[in-house]
Amino acid sequence: QVQLVESGGGLVQAGDSLRLSCAASGSTFTSYLMGWFRQAPGKEREFVALISGSGVITHGADSVQGRFTISRDNAKNTVSLQMNSLKPEDTAVYYCTAGRLSAWSPRKYNPESYDYWGQGTQVTVSS
């Protein structure tokens, strides 16, 4: 069982930065692929970024490439999402997630492939 708690969301202006953090419970943190998804009002939950258990493999959605960076600290059981050059279209609830799947799996973009979810944190970017 893994519990995930996100923090760091807020209201910012376009071009600003935010850093989201996710604290995970449990002793098997490194066995989980960790990811961030987001969901805007009226839209489906969409993939943002993932990081493998070792932290060696990272992958981000095309919409955030060059702006968002995912990282993890396995000693502290945390995963972070550094978001730079934020745009109004980044406005959404951001969710931290953990799954027992490979970073190479074609299922990694499907939220149903993940086993545990945080409660979400709101990110609002004003123009």
C-alpha positions in Angstrom: 0.0 0.0 0.0 1.3 3.4 -0.9 -0.1 6.8 0.2 0.8 9.9 -1.8 0.4 13.5 -0.7 1.0 16.4 -3.1 2.0 19.9 -2.2 3.2 23.1 -3.9 0.3 24.2 -6.1 -1.0 27.7 -6.3 -1.9 30.7 -8.3 0.9 32.2 -10.5 1.2 34.4 -13.5 2.2 33.3 -17.0 5.9 32.8 -17.2 6.3 32.0 -13.5 7.6 28.8 -12.0 6.2 26.4 -9.4 7.6 23.2 -7.9 5.2 20.4 -7.0 6.2 17.8 -4.5 4.8 14.4 -3.7 5.6 12.5 -0.5 5.1 8.7 -0.6 4.7 6.3 2.3 5.8 2.7 2.2 9.2 0.9 2.1 9.1 -0.1 -1.6 9.2 3.3 -3.2 11.9 2.4 -5.6 9.8 -0.4 -7.1 7.3 2.1 -8.4 7.2 4.1 -11.6 6.2 7.6 -10.5 4.2 10.0 -12.6 2.4 13.2 -12.7 -1.0 13.6 -14.5 -3.2 16.7 -14.7 -6.9 17.3 -15.2 -8.4 20.6 -16.4 -12.1 21.3 -15.9 -14.2 19.4 -18.5 -11.2 17.5 -19.8 -9.8 14.0 -19.3 -6.9 13.3 -17.0 -3.7 13.6 -19.1 -0.1 12.4 -18.8 2.5 15.0 -17.8 5.7 13.2 -16.9 7.1 10.0 -15.4 10.3 8.8 -13.8 11.5 5.2 -13.3 12.2 3.7 -10.0 15.9 4.3 -10.2 15.4 7.8 -11.5 17.4 7.1 -14.7 14.5 7.2 -17.1 12.4 10.3 -17.4 9.8 11.2 -20.0 7.5 14.1 -20.4 4.5 15.0 -22.6 5.3 17.0 -25.7 3.3 19.9 -24.2 5.7 20.3 -21.3 9.0 19.4 -22.9 11.7 21.9 -22.1 9.6 23.5 -19.4 8.9 20.8 -16.8 11.4 18.5 -15.1 10.5 15.5 -13.0 12.9 14.1 -10.3 12.8 11.8 -7.4 14.7 11.4 -4.1 14.5 7.7 -3.2 16.2 8.4 0.2 13.3 10.7 1.1 10.5 8.9 -0.8 9.6 12.0 -2.7 9.0 12.9 -6.3 9.0 16.5 -7.6 7.8 18.4 -10.7 9.6 21.6 -11.5 7.5 23.7 -13.7 9.0 26.7 -15.5 7.6 29.1 -18.0 4.1 28.3 -17.0 1.2 29.0 -19.4 -2.5 29.5 -18.8 -3.1 26.2 -20.5 -1.1 24.5 -17.7 -4.0 25.3 -15.4 -5.3 22.0 -13.9 -5.4 19.8 -10.9 -2.1 17.9 -10.8 -2.0 14.4 -9.5 1.0 12.3 -8.3 0.7 8.7 -9.1 2.6 5.4 -8.6 2.4 2.3 -10.6 4.1 -1.1 -10.9 4.8 -0.9 -14.6 7.9 -0.3 -16.7 8.9 3.2 -18.0 9.0 1.4 -21.4 5.4 0.1 -21.2 3.0 1.4 -23.8 0.4 1.6 -21.0 2.3 4.4 -19.2 0.2 7.1 -20.7 -3.1 5.6 -19.5 -4.0 6.7 -16.0 -5.8 3.3 -15.4 -2.3 1.7 -15.5 -1.3 3.2 -12.2 -2.1 1.8 -8.8 -2.1 4.7 -6.4 -3.0 8.4 -6.6 -2.7 11.5 -4.5 -5.5 13.9 -3.7 -4.3 16.4 -6.3 -3.1 20.0 -6.0 -4.5 22.9 -7.9 -2.2 24.9 -10.3 -3.7 28.1 -11.7 -1.8 30.2 -14.2 -3.2 33.6 -15.0 -2.5 35.4 -18.3 
